[in-house]
Amino acid sequence: MQRHFMRQDIHFVSADEAVKVVKSGDHVHLSSVASAPKILIDALCRRGENGELKNVRIHHLHTEGPAPYTDPRFEGIFFHQGFFIGANVRKSVQAGYSDYIPVFLSETQKLYRCGALRCDVAMIQVCPPDKHGFVSLGTSVDATLAAIECAHTVIAVVNRNVPRAWGQAMIPMSMIDIFVEGDTPLEPAHFSQPNEIETAIGKHCAELIDDGACLQMGIGAIPNAVLAQLGGHKNLGIHTEMFADGVLGLVEKGVINGSNKVTDKGKLVSTFLMGSQECYDFIDDNPMVAMMDVGYTNDPCIISKNPKMTAINSAVQIDLTGQVCADSIGTKFYSGVGGQIDFVYGASLSEGGKAIIAMPSCTSRGESKIAPTVLDGAGIVTTRAHAHWIVTEYGAVDLYGRSMQERAKLLTGIAHPDHRESLDRAAFERFGPHYHNFGI
């Protein structure tokens, strides 16, 4: 006889009781993005306010919603060391109250599994158990699965709002030590509608995407602008670190069906989600979606197996030789390495693949994002040797196989017209008087 697990089959404790397992000096992992366990975070902060803890290190990828443990009043109590810098922790990191661990997104799980980073307590959210005693991590598999495997203690919030996602999101209840009940809604992400510049970038990117391509896109308005231009494409696939609402309409129309994929044929593969409630509902009990460990989704070797792999990512700044800064503005850390180089490299190894960096030509203050050199102190995420396609609202250029002087001319051609003369002059000063006589 099949057993149906019910609420009474689980021994629940309160959030305040659960977080008593955390000790001073512990390393705590939080499930990420939409699935940050709010009630456990709040309970942990209450312990901090009561003076019960010191030097607790908190790790996670980007999270949506408040991050109260980064408040200056918790200095010496909590020290956040994230794998990515989201808007909710950016000021704290830049002020030095929090910190950032630079790591390829593909290797965030490896930090735990190889022992480079301890995990004493993992705090996660899961859906209610099914009749076989399995729960799902829902929208956040990423490095959380590795944290669960390596943690001394796993605390799970059983939350009816967590979707029952398939793939490696499914784990047995036996992997969890402490259960807490809470039905806090998952944090939605809100994306603005693409503006005129973003729409132009989206059109240029869409022209580079072949029928039968497999797509990876980052976060923000530009990926949504690209997806909005793909209604006439055929047989697209998804193998990505994350997706949001923009893919849903294309799945409904049959544009995205995964029929040309080699790995996970017919499936949308991702490691976390960041979108509206509609997006979270879409993956609930949906066998078309495989939520996988980040060590799988972001492995360049696995990425490269799908033909026509097309990766579209963004940048803070690009210099005239093709160096891509994506994690910092000068010495100020802004986001993180993330999965950009995982997918840039994986796509470049794919048969017919394309690695695309897409960005507006200027900042909101009118400064050129294509620059003679990156700002002092800025970090290079994608090296000039990895850079292929660069797209702005003024066009698309392929840097692969191009020399330094050729790159400078190509990039100047897609810069904002107001800045082309100064970029041309900078290239002339860098490469010498023969530069202007050099054709492409």
N, C-alpha and C positions, 0 to 999 in steps of 0.2 A: 504494500500500500504506500502510495506517495505521501510524503509528509509536507504539509504547508506550514512554513514558519510564520508564526504570528508574533505580535508585540510581546505577549506574555512568555515567549520562549527566550527572550533576551533579558538579562539582568541590567537594567539601566541605573546609572548614578547621575547625580547632578553635575553640571559643568564645574562648579566650585570644588566638588569632591574629586572629580577626575583629574584636575590639574595639580592636585596635591602631590602627584608622582614627580613633578618637575622639581629638581634640586638646584641649588646655586651651582653655577659652573656648567650646567647642562647645555647641550646643543639641541635645539628644537626645530623641526621641519614643519612648515605649514603647507597644506595643499593650496594650489595656486589659482590665479585669475578669478573666475566667477565663484569658485568653490572654497575660498578662504573660510575657515571655520569660525565665524564671528563669535559665537557664544563661548567658545574655548578661548579665543583671543581676549575677550572681555574679562573672563574669569581669571586668566593669567595676569592681566593688568591689575585686577583687584588685589591679587597676591603681591604684586609689585608695590602697589600703593600702601599696603599694610607693612611693608618693610621685611617681608618674609624671604626675599630672593636677592641674589647678587650675581652679576656677571653671567646672565643667561644669554646665550647667543641664538639668534633667530635667523633661519634660512628659508628662502623660498624664491620662486621665480616671480614674475610680475603678479601682483594681486590687484583686484578691483576693490573699491570701498576703502574705508578708513584703515590706517595702520597706526593705532594709538601707541604701540610699543616704541615708536620712533620719536615720541615727544621728548623734548629736552628734560622734562621732569624725571624721566626714567634713566638718566645718565648714571652709569654704574650698576644699574639693575638689569636692563635689557640692552643688548648691542646687536642691531640688525646688520647682517652680512648677506646681502642678497645676491642672486645670480643674474639679476636684471634690475634696472632702476626704472620703476614706474612713476607716474605723476604723484602718487600718494607718499612716496619716500624721497623724492628728488631733492627737496629743500633740506631734508635731514642729512642726506649723503653729502650734499655740497657744503653744508655747515660743519660736517665732521662728526655729528652725533651718530650717524650710521655709516656703513661702508659697503663696498661692492667687491665681489669676487669675479675677476675677469675669467671667463670660461666659455668655450664653444657650447652652444645649447646641447649638442649631441653628447657632451661629456659631463653634463650636470649630474646625470645618474651615476657616472663613473666615480665622481668625487666620493660618493657614499660606498659604492661597491668595492672600490680599491682601498678604502680606508683613509684616503687623504683628508676626509672630513668625517667627524663623528656624527652619529645621529642617536641621541639618547631617547628622545621622545618624538614621535610623529603624530601630528594632529591633522585629521583628515575628515572629509565628509563622504558619506555613502548613501545609496538608496536603500530602502527596506529590503530585507533578504527575500530571495525567491524560495520556491519549495525545495530546492536542492541545497539550500544553505549558502548561496552565493550572494554577494552584494556587488554593486558597481561603483567605481570611482567617478563615474559620470563625466563631467567636463574637464577633469584634471588628472591625467595619467602622468605625463611629463617625467619629472624626477621623483614624483611621489611614490611610485611603485618601488623604486630602489630604496627610498627612505623607509618604507614599511618593512621591506625585507631585512634591513640593517638595524632598525631601531630596537632598543631594549624594551620599549613600551609603545604600543600603538593605541591611541585614543580616537574613536570614530564617532562623529555625530551622525546618527541615523536620521536622514532628512528626506521627507517625501517629495521635496522639490528637486532632488538630485535625479537626473534621468538615468534610466537603466541602459547604459551604453554597453555595446559589445566590444569584442577584442580583448586586449590585455587589461582593460578597465575592470573586468570581472575578477574578483578575488574571493576565496572562501572566508567565511566568518572566523575560521580558526586563526587567521592572521591578525585578528584584532583582540586586544587585551581588555579594553575598557569601552563600554558603550554609553553614549549620552543621547538623549532624545531632543530633537529640536527641528522645527520646520521653518527656519529663516529662509526667505526667498533668495535664490541665487542672484548675485549682483549682475545687472545687465550692463552692457557697454553701449554707449550711444555714439554713433558716427554721423557727422554732418553730411549733407548732400554735397557731392563734388561741385566745386566752383568751375568757372570757365577755364582756368589754367589746368586744374586737375583733370577736367574732361578732355582737354587737348592732349595731355600726357597719356590718358587712358586710350585715346584713339591711336596714338603712335605705338603704344605697347601692343594693342590688339592686332595691329598690322603685322607684328612680328610673330604672333601666335598662329601656328599651323593647325589645321584640322587634325584631330588625333593626338594633340599635345597633352602632356600631363603637367598640371599646374601646381606651383607653390607661390603663395603671396603672403606678404607680411601684413602688418596692422595699419589701418587708417583709411583715409579718403581715397588715396590713389588706387589701392587694390580694388575698392568698390567701383571706382571710375573705370578701371580696366574691365571688370566683370560686366558692367553695364553695356559694354561695347561688343560682347561676345554672343549675342543672341542669334547671329547668323552662322556661328561655327558648328562643327559636327564632332561628335565622339571625343569630347574632352574628358580628361581624368583628373583626379585630385590625389596628390601625395604631398602632404604639407605638414608644417608644425602646428598651424592653426587655421581655422576658417571661421567666417562669420556669415551674416545673413545674405551677403551678395551671391553665394552659391545656390541658395535655395530655389530661386526662380529658374535658374539654368538647369537644375536637376528636374524640376517639374516639367520643363519644356523638352527634356531629353537631350539637351546640349551636353550636359555632363552625365556620362553613363559609364565611363571607365572601360569601355569595350576594347580600347587599344592598349591598355596597360599589360605589362608582362608580370609584374608582381601585384598581388591583391587585385586581380582583374575584376572589374565591376564594382569595386568598393572605393569609398571616400576614406582615405587614411589620414589621421590627424593625431596629435598628442594632447592638445587642449583646445578649448573653444572660448570665444570672446564675442558675444553678440547679444541679441534680444532674447526674450523668453521664447519667441517663435523658433529661434535657432536651437535653443536647449530642448524644446519639445521635439524638434525634428530628429534628434539622435535617440530619443527615448524608444527603446526596444526596436531599433531600426537595424536590421542585419546588413544594410547597405553601407553602414558606417562602422569603421574599425578604429577605435581609440586605442593607440598603442604607446608603448614605452618610448621615450624620446631617443633612447639609444638605437631604436629601430627606425623611427620616422626620419631622423636627422643623420643617419649613417650615409656618408657620400657614396659608398659602394652600393648600398641598396637603392639610393636615389637614382644612381646612374643606370640601373637596370631597365628603367622605363624609358622607351624611346621618346624623342621629342620633349624631354623634360625641360620645362620652361619655368625658371625661377625669377620672380619679380620682387625686388627689395628696394629700400630707400637709403638715402644718405643725408648727412648733415652738410658735408662739403666734399668736393672732389678737386684735386689739383690738376695742373695741366699735363701731368704724366700719367694720370689715371689712378692715383692713390685715392681710396675711398675712406673717408672718416664717417663713422656711423654711430659711435658710442659717446662722443664727447664734443663739447664746444670749447676749444682751447683746453685749458686745464680743468674745466668743469665737466664732471661726468654727467651725462644726460640720460642714457638708456643702457646699452650693454652690447656686447659682442653678439649675443643672440644666436640665431641660426643662419645668419647671412652667409658666412663662409662655408658652412655645411652644404647649403644649397647652391651657392655659386660654383663650388668645386664639383658637386655631384651633377649639376646640370651640364657643366662644361665637359664632363666625361660621358654623358649620355649620347647615344646615336641621334644626331639631329637636334641635340639640346641647345638651349640658349639661356645664358645667365644675363639678367637685365637689372641694372640699377636705374631707378626712375625717381626723379625729384624735380620740383620747380626750379627755374633758373635763378630765382632770387629768394632771399628771406623775406619775412613780413616787413622788414625795415628797408627793403630795396637793395640789400647788399648781395653781390653775386655769390652764388653757391659754387660756381666754378671759379677757382682762385689760382693765382700763380703758385702759391704754396699753401698748405693747410696752416691753420692758426698755431702759434707756439703752444706746445704742450698737448696738442690734439693727438688722439690715437688712430692708427691705421687699422681698420678692420679687414677690408678687402685690399690686398696688395695690388700694385700695378701689373704684376704678372698674372693675377687672377681676373683682372677686369676685362670684360667683354663689351656687351652693349650698354651704352649710357643714353638715357632718354630724358629730355626736358620738353616743355611745351613747344619748343622750336624745332624738334626733330629727334632723330635717333642715329647714333653713330656706333660702329663696331671697332673697338680698339685692338682686338686680337690680331697679332701679327704685325701691328703697326709700331714704328719707331717713335722715339720721344718727340721729335719735331712733327711727325705726322699726327700724333695724338694731340699735341698742342693746337694744331690747325683745326682738327676735327672738333675738339671740345670748344674752341672759340666760336665755331660756327653754330653751336646750339646754345651758347650763352645768350643772355638778354642783350639785345642790340645796344643798350646804353653802356654796356661793359666790354664790348668786343674790342674797342680801340685800346683800352688799357691792358687787356689780356694779350692782345697782339704785341703791344709794346714790351710787356714783361717777357714774352717768349723771345722777342728779338734780343733783349738784353741778356737773356739766359743762354741762347744758342748761337748768338753772333750774327754778323751782318748778312751772312748767306741765307739766314732763315727765310727772309721775304722772297728769295728767289727759288725757294724749295716748293715744288708742287706735290700734290697728293695723287 
